[in-house]
Amino acid sequence: MTDTPIPLSLTLPVITSLGLTLLGVVFTLTALIGTVRNGGLHRLFYTLFALIMTFYAAAGWLPALGPASRFAALPVPVAGEVLLCLTLLFHGLNAHFALKARSYSKTVIALVALFIYLTGLLLLSRLAGGKGLFMELIRRPDWPAVALAATALFLLIRLIVAFCFRERGAGWGTVSFLLFAVPPLAGVILADSLEGVPVRAFTLVSLPLLSLWEFIRVFTEGPARGGRKDQPVLGELREQLSESRNRQNSLSTLLTEREGELGQFTARARKVSRGLLPGVIHHDGLWEVTTFFSPHNRSGRRDFFDFYYTYGRKVAGAALFQTPEEPDGALYGALLKKEWAENFMEASSLASLYRRIDSHLQEIFGNNPLTGAVIKLQNDKIEYTGYANPPLFYMNGKLKKSAPLIQDRADQVQDIKSYSLPCGPGDSFLICNDVFLNKTAPVTGRNFGKEELPRAMESFSGKSADMVRELIDRRNKFLGKKDEADILVIYLKRKD
């Protein structure tokens, strides 16, 4: 067995590549140990950068072994160019993670995609055969120099962003950028040519200095000690503010959608409430009944009224209640209508029925007492009760005298009582809501229900429909303007 000597041409590039390979091995092993012990993406990317740099440096001196070496058959030049692209990629990632940014993912994806594209064009220009305009355009650029320039542009933009948002590590990054960009740029200026100068200057000068500088940064710029938490930098605060604004916009959009849905639901509930009101009054030969109702569409408590009949479809009573605002008002009114219609004629006392229905409603709707007035009509007397309601007005047909029906003040619904009053031909009863009775005149502040209503009832004689119209006209004149919004008037008159 004979030994084959391997000549080695010790030129400056070869010596630099040998030294850089040795440094790369040391830096890789040291950084790998530090990464395993302490973790951190910054140290991880520096470890990968040092490892790929070692392979690239080895590709720089392997061709110097000559044709007799076992590496002569390897495509070392093409592999070296690909390794240069990988070295640049991991250096860019290392520089990006060294700056203490809040978000990394989008930049990493963009940088990786760029270098995949550049490496693909490099391999296509070196290995693909064929001729043509497309291949001529692919082979024309110096792709390692393009990758070097793209990395320099990325580092510059990333450094500007770091200074704008005051990210920690911008000072270290400035030195790193200068070590990266100045030697290749100086080589271009001195040689007055772009042919291979940037890559050679980067390999001989920038890469050894960068590997040493980044090694120092990795092992000197550690996390803050002493248990003190780092204060958020301005860039992080701005990103948090932007994220908060985006969440606020999303929440506003969601609230707008929910408000629209609630508005549609409330509109349907309002239609249901309107549908619960009596559309037809069944008259008989004993009582005249007239109503005037001008409902409103605003939110708030609403007026609900109904009439009750005997089994022979004769008028037996009337009621006026206040219901909650929509959409609860629709369900509240439906339960009111059902409970009173089913039990009105069977109840021995209006007050007992009123208290029982109030208990049922409070079980469902909470502490919301039933407010209203109920009157039950018989041949020679009437029965009435109520809680916290506007007064019922009574008009004696023979004496032409009117007065509100007396009710004891009750602190709670369970304390109310029923009252009876004789009723003869010509007697009448007026049920009104609070808006009709108690709205004061805008200038004088006078109250129509207390001052004018009794005189209006006593001075008028005629049909019940004309009486209602007369009361509304007198009220408009009393207030000084036409105001028929939100009022409810129910007039019951015993025929002569």
C-alpha positions as CSV (number, residue, x, y, z in Angstrom):
1,M,0.0,0.0,0.0
2,T,1.4,3.3,-1.0
3,D,0.6,6.7,0.5
4,T,-0.7,9.2,-2.0
5,P,0.4,12.7,-1.0
6,I,-2.3,15.4,-1.1
7,P,-0.9,18.8,-2.0
8,L,-2.4,21.8,-0.3
9,S,-2.1,25.3,-1.7
10,L,-2.0,27.6,1.3
11,T,-3.5,30.7,-0.2
12,L,-5.2,33.4,1.9
13,P,-8.7,32.1,1.1
14,V,-7.8,28.6,2.0
15,I,-6.2,29.7,5.3
16,T,-9.2,31.8,6.1
17,S,-11.5,28.9,5.3
18,L,-9.5,26.5,7.5
19,G,-9.5,28.9,10.4
20,L,-13.2,29.7,9.9
21,T,-14.0,25.9,9.9
22,L,-12.1,25.5,13.2
23,L,-13.8,28.5,14.8
24,G,-17.2,27.2,13.5
25,V,-16.7,23.8,15.1
26,V,-15.8,25.4,18.4
27,F,-18.7,28.0,18.3
28,T,-21.2,25.3,17.2
29,L,-20.3,23.0,20.1
30,T,-20.3,25.8,22.6
31,A,-23.6,27.3,21.4
32,L,-25.2,23.9,21.3
33,I,-24.3,23.2,24.9
34,G,-25.6,26.7,25.9
35,T,-28.8,26.1,24.0
36,V,-29.4,22.7,25.7
37,R,-28.7,24.2,29.1
38,N,-30.6,27.5,28.9
39,G,-32.9,27.2,25.8
40,G,-34.0,30.2,23.8
41,L,-34.7,30.7,20.1
42,H,-31.8,33.2,19.8
43,R,-29.2,30.6,20.8
44,L,-30.8,28.0,18.7
45,F,-30.6,30.0,15.5
46,Y,-27.0,31.0,16.3
47,T,-26.2,27.3,16.7
48,L,-27.6,26.6,13.3
49,F,-25.9,29.6,11.8
50,A,-22.5,28.4,13.2
51,L,-23.1,24.9,12.0
52,I,-23.9,25.8,8.4
53,M,-21.1,28.4,8.4
54,T,-18.7,25.6,9.3
55,F,-19.9,23.5,6.3
56,Y,-19.6,26.5,4.0
57,A,-16.1,27.2,5.3
58,A,-15.1,23.6,4.7
59,A,-16.4,23.9,1.1
60,G,-14.0,26.8,0.7
61,W,-10.8,24.8,1.3
62,L,-11.7,21.3,0.1
63,P,-11.0,22.1,-3.6
64,A,-7.5,23.1,-2.6
65,L,-6.7,19.4,-1.9
66,G,-6.4,18.9,-5.6
67,P,-7.5,16.2,-8.0
68,A,-5.9,13.4,-6.0
69,S,-8.2,13.9,-3.0
70,R,-11.3,11.8,-2.4
71,F,-13.4,15.0,-2.5
72,A,-12.5,15.8,-6.1
73,A,-15.6,14.1,-7.5
74,L,-18.0,16.1,-5.2
75,P,-19.9,19.1,-6.7
76,V,-18.1,21.3,-4.1
77,P,-18.7,24.7,-5.9
78,V,-22.5,24.2,-6.2
79,A,-22.7,22.9,-2.7
80,G,-20.7,25.8,-1.4
81,E,-23.1,28.3,-3.1
82,V,-26.1,26.5,-1.5
83,L,-24.4,26.5,1.8
84,L,-23.8,30.2,1.5
85,C,-27.5,30.8,1.0
86,L,-28.2,28.7,4.1
87,T,-25.6,30.6,6.0
88,L,-27.2,33.9,5.0
89,L,-30.7,32.6,5.9
90,F,-29.7,31.5,9.4
91,H,-27.8,34.7,10.0
92,G,-30.9,36.7,9.1
93,L,-33.0,34.6,11.4
94,N,-30.4,34.9,14.2
95,A,-30.4,38.7,13.8
96,H,-34.2,38.8,13.7
97,F,-34.6,36.8,16.9
98,A,-31.8,38.8,18.6
99,L,-34.0,41.9,18.5
100,K,-36.6,41.6,21.2
101,A,-39.7,41.9,19.0
102,R,-43.2,40.9,20.0
103,S,-44.0,38.9,16.9
104,Y,-41.7,36.7,14.8
105,S,-43.7,34.3,12.7
106,K,-44.6,36.4,9.7
107,T,-41.0,37.7,9.2
108,V,-39.6,34.1,9.5
109,I,-42.0,32.8,7.0
110,A,-41.2,35.6,4.5
111,L,-37.5,35.2,4.9
112,V,-37.6,31.4,4.5
113,A,-39.8,31.7,1.4
114,L,-37.4,34.3,-0.1
115,F,-34.3,32.0,0.3
116,I,-36.1,28.9,-1.0
117,Y,-36.9,30.9,-4.1
118,L,-33.3,32.2,-4.4
119,T,-31.8,28.7,-3.8
120,G,-34.1,27.2,-6.4
121,L,-33.0,29.8,-9.0
122,L,-29.4,29.2,-8.1
123,L,-29.7,25.4,-8.6
124,L,-31.6,25.9,-11.8
125,S,-28.9,28.2,-13.2
126,R,-26.1,25.8,-12.2
127,L,-27.5,22.3,-12.9
128,A,-30.2,22.7,-15.6
129,G,-29.2,22.2,-19.2
130,G,-30.7,23.6,-22.3
131,K,-30.6,26.9,-24.1
132,G,-33.1,29.6,-24.7
133,L,-34.1,33.1,-23.6
134,F,-35.4,31.8,-20.2
135,M,-32.2,29.9,-19.3
136,E,-30.1,32.9,-20.4
137,L,-32.0,35.1,-18.1
138,I,-31.7,32.6,-15.2
139,R,-27.9,32.1,-15.8
140,R,-27.1,35.8,-16.1
141,P,-27.4,37.0,-12.4
142,D,-24.7,36.1,-9.8
143,W,-27.2,34.4,-7.4
144,P,-24.8,34.3,-4.3
145,A,-24.3,38.0,-4.7
146,V,-28.1,38.5,-5.0
147,A,-28.7,36.5,-1.8
148,L,-26.0,38.5,-0.1
149,A,-27.7,41.8,-1.2
150,A,-31.1,40.5,-0.2
151,T,-29.8,39.6,3.3
152,A,-28.2,43.0,3.7
153,L,-31.5,44.7,2.7
154,F,-33.4,42.6,5.1
155,L,-31.0,43.4,8.0
156,L,-31.2,47.1,7.2
157,I,-35.0,47.2,7.2
158,R,-35.2,45.0,10.3
159,L,-32.8,47.4,12.1
160,I,-34.8,50.5,11.1
161,V,-38.0,48.9,12.4
162,A,-36.1,48.0,15.7
163,F,-35.1,51.6,16.2
164,C,-38.6,52.9,15.3
165,F,-40.2,50.6,17.9
166,R,-37.3,50.8,20.4
167,E,-36.7,47.1,20.5
168,R,-34.0,45.9,22.8
169,G,-30.8,44.7,21.0
170,A,-30.8,47.4,18.3
171,G,-27.3,48.5,19.4
172,W,-25.9,45.0,19.0
173,G,-27.7,44.7,15.7
174,T,-26.2,47.9,14.4
175,V,-22.7,46.6,14.9
176,S,-23.7,43.3,13.3
177,F,-25.1,45.0,10.3
178,L,-21.9,47.1,9.8
179,L,-19.7,44.0,10.0
180,F,-22.0,42.3,7.5
181,A,-22.3,45.1,4.9
182,V,-19.1,47.2,5.1
183,P,-16.4,44.7,3.9
184,P,-18.4,43.5,0.8
185,L,-19.3,47.2,0.0
186,A,-15.6,48.2,0.5
187,G,-14.5,45.4,-1.8
188,V,-16.9,46.6,-4.5
189,I,-15.7,50.2,-4.2
190,L,-12.0,49.2,-4.3
191,A,-12.3,46.7,-7.2
192,D,-14.9,48.8,-9.0
193,S,-16.6,45.5,-10.0
194,L,-19.4,43.3,-8.8
195,E,-18.0,40.1,-10.2
196,G,-17.4,37.8,-7.2
197,V,-16.0,40.6,-5.0
198,P,-19.0,40.8,-2.5
199,V,-18.9,37.0,-1.8
200,R,-15.1,36.9,-1.4
201,A,-15.1,39.9,0.9
202,F,-17.9,38.5,2.9
203,T,-16.2,35.1,3.3
204,L,-12.8,36.5,4.1
205,V,-13.7,39.4,6.4
206,S,-17.4,39.6,7.3
207,L,-18.1,36.0,8.1
208,P,-15.3,35.5,10.7
209,L,-16.1,38.8,12.4
210,L,-19.8,38.0,12.4
211,S,-19.4,34.6,13.9
212,L,-17.2,36.0,16.6
213,W,-19.4,39.0,17.3
214,E,-22.6,37.0,17.4
215,F,-20.9,34.5,19.7
216,I,-20.0,37.3,22.1
217,R,-23.6,38.6,21.9
218,V,-25.2,35.2,22.6
219,F,-23.1,34.7,25.7
220,T,-23.1,38.2,27.2
221,E,-26.6,39.5,26.4
222,G,-28.5,37.2,28.8
223,P,-31.9,37.7,30.5
224,A,-32.2,40.4,33.1
225,R,-31.2,39.2,36.6
226,G,-32.3,40.1,40.1
227,G,-35.9,39.0,39.7
228,R,-36.9,42.4,38.1
229,K,-39.3,42.1,35.2
230,D,-38.4,43.9,32.0
231,Q,-40.5,46.9,31.3
232,P,-42.5,46.7,28.0
233,V,-40.8,48.6,25.3
234,L,-42.6,51.2,23.1
235,G,-42.9,48.8,20.2
236,E,-44.6,46.1,22.3
237,L,-46.9,48.8,23.7
238,R,-47.9,49.9,20.2
239,E,-48.5,46.4,19.1
240,Q,-50.7,45.8,22.2
241,L,-52.6,49.0,21.5
242,S,-53.1,47.9,17.9
243,E,-54.3,44.5,19.0
244,S,-56.6,46.1,21.5
245,R,-58.1,48.3,18.8
246,N,-58.6,45.3,16.5
247,R,-60.4,43.5,19.4
248,Q,-62.5,46.6,20.1
249,N,-63.5,46.9,16.4
250,S,-64.4,43.2,16.4
251,L,-66.4,43.6,19.6
252,S,-68.2,46.7,18.1
253,T,-69.1,44.8,15.0
254,L,-70.4,41.9,17.1
255,L,-72.4,44.3,19.3
256,T,-73.9,46.0,16.2
257,E,-75.0,42.6,14.9
258,R,-76.5,41.7,18.3
259,E,-78.3,45.0,18.5
260,G,-79.7,44.4,15.0
261,E,-80.9,41.0,16.1
262,L,-82.4,42.3,19.3
263,G,-84.1,45.1,17.4
264,Q,-85.7,42.6,15.1
265,F,-86.8,40.4,18.0
266,T,-88.2,43.5,19.9
267,A,-90.1,44.5,16.8
268,R,-91.7,41.1,16.6
269,A,-92.5,41.2,20.3
270,R,-94.1,44.6,19.9
271,K,-96.4,43.2,17.1
272,V,-97.3,40.3,19.4
273,S,-98.2,42.8,22.1
274,R,-100.4,44.7,19.7
275,G,-102.1,41.5,18.7
276,L,-103.1,40.8,22.3
277,L,-105.2,44.0,22.5
278,P,-108.9,43.6,21.8
279,G,-109.8,44.3,18.2
280,V,-113.6,44.1,18.6
281,I,-115.9,45.0,21.5
282,H,-119.0,42.9,21.9
283,H,-121.8,45.2,23.0
284,D,-125.0,44.2,24.7
285,G,-128.2,46.0,25.6
286,L,-127.0,47.1,29.1
287,W,-123.7,48.9,28.6
288,E,-122.2,51.3,26.1
289,V,-118.4,50.8,25.7
290,T,-116.0,53.2,23.9
291,T,-112.2,53.2,23.7
292,F,-109.5,55.4,22.4
293,F,-105.9,54.1,22.3
294,S,-102.9,55.8,20.7
295,P,-99.9,53.6,21.4
296,H,-96.3,54.6,21.1
297,N,-93.2,52.8,19.7
298,R,-90.7,54.0,22.3
299,S,-89.2,51.6,24.8
300,G,-90.4,51.5,28.3
301,R,-93.5,50.2,30.2
302,R,-96.6,49.9,28.1
303,D,-100.3,50.0,28.6
304,F,-102.3,46.8,28.2
305,F,-106.1,46.7,28.4
306,D,-108.8,44.1,27.9
307,F,-112.5,43.4,28.2
308,Y,-114.2,40.4,29.8
309,Y,-117.5,38.8,28.9
310,T,-120.1,36.5,30.3
311,Y,-120.7,33.2,28.7
312,G,-123.4,34.9,26.7
313,R,-120.9,37.3,25.2
314,K,-122.1,40.2,27.2
315,V,-119.6,42.8,28.6
316,A,-118.8,41.8,32.2
317,G,-115.7,43.9,32.9
318,A,-112.6,45.8,31.8
319,A,-109.0,46.1,32.9
320,L,-106.0,48.4,32.4
321,F,-102.5,47.2,33.3
322,Q,-98.9,48.3,32.8
323,T,-96.5,45.7,31.2
324,P,-92.7,45.7,31.1
325,E,-90.9,46.9,28.0
326,E,-90.3,44.6,25.1
327,P,-89.5,41.8,24.6
328,D,-90.7,40.7,28.1
329,G,-93.9,42.7,27.6
330,A,-95.2,40.3,25.0
331,L,-95.0,37.3,27.3
332,Y,-96.2,39.3,30.3
333,G,-99.3,40.5,28.4
334,A,-100.0,37.0,27.1
335,L,-100.0,35.6,30.6
336,L,-102.2,38.5,31.8
337,K,-104.7,37.9,29.1
338,K,-104.9,34.2,29.7
339,E,-105.1,34.3,33.5
340,W,-107.8,37.0,33.7
341,A,-109.9,35.7,30.8
342,E,-110.0,32.2,32.3
343,N,-110.8,33.2,35.9
344,F,-112.6,36.5,35.7
345,M,-116.2,35.1,36.0
346,E,-115.3,32.4,38.4
347,A,-113.4,34.5,41.0
348,S,-115.4,35.3,44.2
349,S,-113.4,38.5,44.6
350,L,-111.4,40.7,42.2
351,A,-108.8,41.4,44.8
352,S,-108.1,37.8,45.6
353,L,-107.7,37.0,41.8
354,Y,-105.5,40.1,41.4
355,R,-103.2,38.9,44.2
356,R,-103.0,35.4,42.9
357,I,-102.1,36.5,39.3
358,D,-99.5,38.9,40.7
359,S,-97.9,36.0,42.5
360,H,-97.7,33.9,39.3
361,L,-96.2,36.8,37.4
362,Q,-93.6,37.6,40.0
363,E,-92.5,33.9,40.0
364,I,-91.6,34.4,36.3
365,F,-90.5,38.0,36.0
366,G,-89.1,38.7,39.5
367,N,-90.0,41.5,41.8
368,N,-92.2,43.4,39.4
369,P,-95.7,44.0,41.0
370,L,-98.7,44.0,38.7
371,T,-99.9,47.6,38.3
372,G,-103.4,48.4,37.1
373,A,-107.1,48.6,37.7
374,V,-109.9,46.1,37.1
375,I,-113.7,46.7,37.1
376,K,-116.5,44.1,37.1
377,L,-119.9,45.1,35.8
378,Q,-123.2,43.7,37.1
379,N,-126.8,44.7,36.7
380,D,-127.1,46.9,39.8
381,K,-123.6,47.3,41.1
382,I,-119.9,47.2,40.1
383,E,-116.8,45.8,41.8
384,Y,-113.4,47.3,41.3
385,T,-109.8,46.9,42.6
386,G,-106.3,47.8,41.6
387,Y,-102.7,48.6,42.7
388,A,-100.7,51.8,42.1
389,N,-103.0,52.7,39.3
390,P,-104.5,56.0,38.1
391,P,-108.0,56.5,39.7
392,L,-111.2,55.2,38.2
393,F,-113.7,58.0,37.7
394,Y,-117.4,57.6,38.5
395,M,-120.2,59.7,37.0
396,N,-123.7,59.6,38.7
397,G,-126.2,59.9,35.8
398,K,-129.0,61.4,37.9
399,L,-127.0,63.9,40.0
400,K,-124.6,64.8,37.2
401,K,-121.7,64.6,39.6
402,S,-118.4,62.9,39.0
403,A,-115.6,61.9,41.3
404,P,-112.6,59.4,41.4
405,L,-113.4,56.1,43.1
406,I,-111.9,55.9,46.5
407,Q,-109.3,53.2,47.1
408,D,-107.2,52.6,50.2
409,R,-103.5,53.2,49.7
410,A,-101.7,49.8,49.8
411,D,-98.0,49.3,50.2
412,Q,-97.9,46.0,48.4
413,V,-100.2,44.0,46.2
414,Q,-101.1,41.6,48.9
415,D,-102.8,44.4,50.9
416,I,-105.3,45.4,48.2
417,K,-109.1,45.0,48.6
418,S,-112.1,44.9,46.4
419,Y,-114.8,47.6,46.6
420,S,-118.4,47.7,45.5
421,L,-120.6,50.5,44.3
422,P,-124.3,50.6,43.4
423,C,-124.9,51.3,39.7
424,G,-128.1,52.5,38.0
425,P,-129.2,53.7,34.6
426,G,-127.1,56.6,33.2
427,D,-124.2,55.9,35.5
428,S,-120.8,55.8,33.8
429,F,-117.2,54.9,34.6
430,L,-114.0,56.3,33.1
431,I,-110.7,54.3,33.0
432,C,-107.6,56.3,31.7
433,N,-103.9,55.8,31.7
434,D,-101.5,58.0,33.6
435,V,-100.4,60.0,30.6
436,F,-104.0,61.1,29.9
437,L,-104.7,62.1,33.4
438,N,-101.5,63.5,34.9
439,K,-99.7,65.2,32.0
440,T,-99.4,68.9,33.0
441,A,-99.8,71.9,30.8
442,P,-96.4,73.1,29.5
443,V,-96.8,76.7,30.6
444,T,-99.1,76.8,33.7
445,G,-98.1,73.4,35.1
446,R,-101.8,72.6,35.8
447,N,-103.1,69.0,35.9
448,F,-106.0,68.1,33.6
449,G,-107.2,65.1,35.6
450,K,-107.6,67.1,38.8
451,E,-108.9,70.4,37.5
452,E,-110.7,69.9,34.2
453,L,-111.7,66.3,33.9
454,P,-114.6,66.3,36.5
455,R,-116.1,69.5,34.9
456,A,-115.9,68.1,31.4
457,M,-117.7,64.9,32.5
458,E,-120.4,66.8,34.4
459,S,-121.1,69.3,31.6
460,F,-121.5,66.9,28.8
461,S,-124.6,64.8,27.9
462,G,-124.7,62.4,25.0
463,K,-123.4,59.1,23.7
464,S,-120.3,57.6,25.1
465,A,-118.4,57.9,21.8
466,D,-119.1,61.7,21.8
467,M,-118.0,61.9,25.5
468,V,-114.6,60.4,24.7
469,R,-114.1,62.7,21.8
470,E,-115.1,65.7,24.0
471,L,-112.7,64.7,26.7
472,I,-109.8,64.5,24.3
473,D,-110.6,67.9,22.7
474,R,-110.9,69.5,26.2
475,R,-107.6,68.0,27.1
476,N,-105.9,69.3,24.0
477,K,-107.3,72.8,24.7
478,F,-106.2,72.6,28.3
479,L,-102.6,71.7,27.3
480,G,-102.6,74.4,24.6
481,K,-101.7,71.9,21.8
482,K,-103.0,68.8,20.1
483,D,-101.4,65.9,22.0
484,E,-103.0,62.5,21.5
485,A,-99.8,60.4,21.7
486,D,-99.6,57.5,24.2
487,I,-103.1,58.1,25.7
488,L,-105.7,55.4,26.6
489,V,-109.3,56.1,27.4
490,I,-112.0,53.5,28.2
491,Y,-115.6,54.9,28.9
492,L,-118.3,52.5,30.2
493,K,-121.9,53.8,30.4
494,R,-125.0,52.1,31.8
495,K,-127.8,52.7,29.3
496,D,-130.9,54.6,30.5
